[in-house]
Amino acid sequence: MQRQLTAIIEREANGYVSLCPELDIASQGSTIEEARQNLREALELFFETASPKEIRERLHEEVYVTRVEVAVG
């Protein structure tokens, strides 16, 4: 079974951090693609080892990624 999840990737110091907000699982890598692949592996490991109860408790079905404009200064 396949499932699509969100991957948010941002630069941090000399690499990239990747986050799946639906499960609050993160990983990292030295490139964007490496961070993405490492996150995929972390997610697959989670689904292989977590109990159905833990998956239900952690999985947020609706996640919205957007931008907001705020006044600064």
Secondary structure, 3 states (H helix, E strand, C coil): CCCCCCCEEEEECCEEEEEECCCCEEEEECCHHHHHHHHHHHHHHHHHHCCHHHHHHHCCCCCCCCCCCCCCC
